[in-house]
């Protein structure tokens, strides 16, 4: 039960996607179809945002595969927005 409640954002995406798809299929008016497409598009945006929201400063791949965080030689353009330099191969700023 906690797994179902823990993934509430994905359930919201599924419900919004089905509502938008139903509006697109069931209604013949163009304005209503555009509203259905907008709801469907919003659900896709929420889905992509939910995929990226894993931790505070860590992505899903970095959490699942810590070997991606191997230090490498600093590159010339490997600085972050904060002005610090990153020693990681994918250029993420994890020095906060």
VENHUSUL-V510753 format. One record per backbone hydrogen bond with DSSP energy under -1.0 kcal/mol. NH is the residue of the N-H (numbers start at 1). CO is the residue of the C=O. If there is no record, write none. Layout:
nh & co
NH & CO
NH & CO
This chain:
nh & co
5 & 1
6 & 2
8 & 5
11 & 7
12 & 8
13 & 9
14 & 10
15 & 11
16 & 12
17 & 13
18 & 14
19 & 15
20 & 16
21 & 17
22 & 18
23 & 19
24 & 20
25 & 21
26 & 22
27 & 23
33 & 29
34 & 30
35 & 31
36 & 32
37 & 33
38 & 34
39 & 35
40 & 36
41 & 37
42 & 38
43 & 39
44 & 40
45 & 41
46 & 42
47 & 43
48 & 44
49 & 45
50 & 46
51 & 47
52 & 48
53 & 49
54 & 52
55 & 58
63 & 59
64 & 60
65 & 61
68 & 65
69 & 66
70 & 67
72 & 87
78 & 75
80 & 84
83 & 80
86 & 78
91 & 88
94 & 92
